[in-house]
């Protein structure tokens, strides 16, 4: 998605904008000749002086209003934004919010958000033949989609922006860096920079000030239960990466099925009397769980954990040898980091990554015993699944409590076999 150039919203000093006009005002020939002839009269002098002052004030007000309109997002066009996305994603976003909130575009087209357009939701697994995603689904699109879901159900700017910003601190290769940080099971270590990144953005802070929104109201989406809640409840974030994952990863959804499921969701109170996204119909919810239970293993299976840990070890080795810094992960695109890996002076790193790129599922080692002759690791992952609320006998209940099929689908996932040791059929020992 290409970004549109946005004019600097900072108001220039009057000397640069208004003085030339003021000089013109002073020299205008439309003043009556008699008035010019009697400028020595204080009365007329005062009138002229005040006219000039009032005219300059008018120009200042006009300029500020014009600038404010630009800040408020009038410049950006929804259709142009959507045109930069592939046709399927365009249709998907229109389902999430048939009326795209134009005010959101100004926040989307900030440098900090646009950086996410070059970071895949696939957490690096896109760059090996072990997986075959349908297309590149960016973290920016995910963030926008989360925001649209929140807006659709709440029409609350603050909650919507918290959803838009929730991944603003995402580094290159996304949760692989959590693996590098030793946080593979929770995958939250990279969220610590969220407030800092927002606060350091002049563009975002200007927009927030214009909208009279405090940074604390948008920098932590965990405070809004529709935006985020604990697994396995249904939140906007969890709903989005499930729907989009079923589009571009294992292809369990088309736009019609997404529309069917999405339009069956409302907000109700859960067992803790907290707002939660809720299905209206048991059969539709049951079908939803059956479909997405095919997707859940994709995010924790042996192959997925292996790929993410390998990338984490490559980045760690690059950092250890001075080829990349931690800060680079928050400024460079994935393509740029990939280029650094493939062109670094260390042939061991280059060749190992090349083997990873060409690895297939047949290259994966799975065992309950280690193998020190190959790249072999042991690592836990985060089990991502949903046990949503559904309206049953006019009450909101967990689908697992009212559907044996849904309960079996959930338990089959939770009890799936994961191997203790996983690896590739080539050797790579990360630098420590």
N, C-alpha and C positions, 0 to 999 in steps of 0.2 A: 504494500500500500504506500503510495507516494504521499508525501506531506505537501501541503500548500504553504507558500511563504506568507508569514503573518507580519504585518507592519509593526514596528516597535510601538507599544501603546503608551510609552512614557511621553508626557506632554512637553514639547520643547519650550525653552525659555521665551518669554514674550519678545525679547530682542531679536530672536531669529525668525519668528513667525509674524509678529504684529507690527514691529517698527517700520518695515517697508510700507505697510498699508497705512500706518499712521502718518508717515511722511507724505504719502499720496493724498490723504485727507487734508493735510495742511495746505497743499498746493492746488487743490481742486479749483477749477475756474467757474464752478456753478454758483459760488457765493455771489450775491448781488453786488454790483459795482459800487453802489452807494455804501454798502456795508464794508467793502474793502477800503474805501476812501476814508472811512471814519473809524478805522481800527484803533486810532489813538484814544477813542472814547472807551473808558473803562467798562461801561455797560455792555457794549458790543463785544469787547474783549473777553469778558466773563462768559458771555453766551457761547462764543466760539470755543473757548477753553473747555467749557462743560460739554459742549457738543462732541468735541474730540474725545473727552474722557468717557462719555456715555457710549460713543461709537466703539471705542477700544474695548470697553467692558462687554458690549454686545458680541464682538468678535471672539473674545475669550470664552464667553459662555457657549457660543456656537461651536467653537473648536472643541471644547471639552465634551459637549454633547455628542459631537461627531465621533470623537475618540472613544467615548463610552459605548456607543453603539458597536464599534469594532471590537471592543473588549468583550461585549456581551454575546458575541458570536454570530452577528448578522452576516458577516463576511463568508462564513463557511456554509456549504450547501450539502444537505443530506444525500441527495442523489449522487453528487460527485464523490462523496465518501463511499457510498455503497458500490459505485461503479468500479472502485479499486479492488473489490473483493470478488471471488469467483461466484458463479451463479447460485450454487448450492448454499453457500454461506449467506448470500444476499437474502435468499428465501427463508433461511433459518432465522436470521435476525428480525425479519418482518413478522414471523410467527411470534417471537418473544415480545415484540412491541410494535404492533401495526402502525402506531404513530411514533416515529422516532423523535425523541426530545431534542430539538435543535440546540438548546442551551448546552447540551452535553458535548457538542463538537469542539467548543473552545478548549475544554479540558482534555479532550482526546488529542488535539493537535498541539500539545506541549512537548518539548524535547524529551522529558522524562517518561511520558507515556509512549511516544513514538519509538523509543528505544525497544520497547517490548514487541514491536512488530517484527523484529529480527531474532526473536527468541521463540523456539518451538515449544508447544505444550507436551511434546513427546519425550522430554527430558533426555535428549541425546540419542535415544534409540532409533531415531530417524536416520542416523548416519552409519548403519550397519545393515547387512542383508539378512540378519536375524529377523528383522521386522520389515513390513512393507505397508507403510501408511498410505492412505489414498492421496493425501496432499499435505502440504505444510500448513498446520493450524497454529497461528501465532498466539502468544500470550496476550498480546494487545486485543485480538479478537475475543479471546476468552474473557478478558476484563470488561470489554464493552458489553458482551453478552450477559455477564453477571449483572452489570449495571442496568441493562434493559429489563431483566427479570425483576429486579428489585423495584424499578420504576413502574413496571406494569402492575405490581401488586400493592405498592404503597403510595406512589406519586409523591415521594418525599425526597427532596434534593440531597439532604445530608446522608441518608441511608444509601441512596443511589451512588453518590460520590465515594462513599466508603467502599462500596463494591468495585467501583472503577479503579480505585487506588490500591486494592488489597494485594496486588502482585507487583506494585511499582518498584519494590526492592528486589525483584527476582533477578538473579544473576544468569549469566550464560549457562546453558544446559540445565537450568532450573533446579530441580531437586537433587541432581547429581552433586551439587555443592553441599547439600545437607549430608549426603553420604560422605563427602570429603571431611565434613565437620564432625562426623561420628553421630549424626542425628538421622539415620536411615529409618528408624521406627516411627518417629513423630513428624519429621520433615518440616520443622518450623524455625530452624536456626537462622534462616535468611530474612525473616520478617522483622528483625530488630532494626533495620535501617529505614523502615517505612516512613516514620515521622520525620526523620532527618532529611530524607530525599525530598519530601513535600516542602519542608520548611526552607530548604536551600534553593527551591525553584522560584525565581522571581515571577515567572509567568503564572504558575499555579497560585502563588500567594496573592498576586494582584487580582486574579479571578475570585478567589475566596473572599478577599476584602470587599470586592465589588458586590458579591452576593451576601455579604454580612454573615459569613460562615467561619467559625473558629476551627483551627487546625485539629484540636482535640475531638471535634465532632465528626471528622472524616478520616482520621489517620489510623483508626482501629476498628475494623469491621466486625470484630468479635462482640462488640457491644450491642449490635443489632441482630436479633435472632433470625430474622428473615434472611439477612445476608449470610450469617454463619452460625452454626451451632455444633454440638458434639455429635460425632458418629455414634449411631447410624441414623440420626434424624435427617430430615430433608431441609436443606437450605438452598439459597440461590446459587452459591458457589458449587455445592455438591450436585445440584440439579444440572447446572450448566456443563460441567466437565463430563457428566454422565451422558447427556444428550449429544454433545459434540463428539465425545469419544465413540459413540455408536454410529456417528456419521463418517468420521475420517479414519478411525482405527480398525475396528473389526466389522464395520458395516452391518450392524443389526437394525439400524433405523433408516427410513427415508423421511422426507419432509411431511408426508401425510401421517405417518405414525407418530412423529414428534408433535404435530399439531393436535392429534387425538389425545395424547397423554397430557400435553401442556394445558389444553383448554378444560381439562377435568380437574384442575388444581385450584383450590381456594386457600384462604387463611383461616385457621381455627386455633383454639387453645389446646395445648397438649396436656399431659398428665401433671405437669408442673405449672399449669395456668399461664404458659408462655406462648406467644404467637409462633405458629409453625405452618409451613406449606403442607397442605392436606389434600388427598384425593377424595373426590365426591362419590365415586363408584367403586365397589369392591372388585368387580370383574376387570375393570380397566386397570386398577392398581395391581391386581394379581398378574395380569398380562405384562405390565410394566416390569415387575420384579422378575418374572420369568425371562424376559428379554435381557435385562441388564445383568442378570446373574451370569450370562455368557461373557460379559465384558469385565466383570470384577477380577477374574484371574489374570487378565492382561496386565494389571497394575502391580502384581506381587509375585507372579510366577518366577521360577528359577531364572529363565532367560532375561526377564526384565530387571531383576535385582542384579544379575551378573553384568549386564550392559551398563547400568548406572554406576556400579562400583568400579568397573573398568575405567570409565570416563573420569570418575573422581580420582582414581589413581594416576591416570595420565596427567590430569591438571595438577595434581599434587607434585608429581615428578617434574613437570614444567616449571612450577613455582620454585621447587627446591633448587633447580639448576639456573634460575634467574631468567628464564625465557618468558615468564608471565608473572604478573603480580595479582594479588587478590582484588585490588582496585580495578584492574583491567576487566575482570569478570562483570563489573557493574557499569562499564562504559562501552565495551566492544560488542559487536554482534557475534552470533555463533559462526557465521561465515568467516569473520576476521580471526576469531580464535582458532578455527579449523586451519586457516592458512598459516598461523603461527606454529601450530603443531606439525603440519606437513612440511614446513620449510625450516624448522629449527636445526641447529648445527649438530644435534645429537642423533645419530643414525639409529640408535637403539629405540628411542622414543618414536621416531618417524616410522620405522619398520613395524614396530609393535602396533601402532595405530592403523597402519595399512592392513595388517592381518585382521584387526578388529573390523574394519570397513568391509572386508570380504568374507567375514565369518558368516556361517549359516546356522540353522538349528542343529544340523548334524555336527557342528563344531563344538557344541556345548557339552561339558562334562557335568554330570549330576550324580552325587553319591552321598552316603553318610560317612564317607571316609576321605581324608585329604589326599592330594596328589601333589607332591613337591616337584614333579618334573614339568609341570605346566603352570599357567596362570590359574591359580585356584584360591578361592576366598570363601569365607563364611560371613554372611551378613543377613540381618533381619530386614523386613520391609513393613510398610504401613498397609493394613488391610482396609481398603476403601469399599464400603458397601452402604446400602440404604435399607432401612426398615421403616417406611414412612407411615404417617397417620392416614386413616381412611374413615369416612363416615359410615358407621354401621349401627342400625337401629337408632338413628338420630344422635349418635355419640361418636366422638373421635377416638378411634382405637388403633393400635399397631396392626398392620396387615398380617404380621406373623401370628397374632392372637385370633384372627377370624378366618384365615385361609391356610389350610394344611399344605397346599401346594407352595404358597409363598414361604411358609415356615421351612419346608424341605429345601427349597432353592437357597435360602439364606444359610441354613445349617450345612448344606453340601459345600458351599463356598468356605465357610468358617473352618470346616474340617478337611479342606483340601490338602493333599500331600505336598510339602515343600522339603526339598533336600537340604541337608546341613551344609554340604560343600558343593560349590558350583564353580565352573571354570571353563576356559577355552582350551582347545587342543594345541595351543602354542604357549611358549614360555614368555612370561613378562614379570619381572620383579621390580615393583615401584621403588623409586629412590626415597630413602627415609632421611 
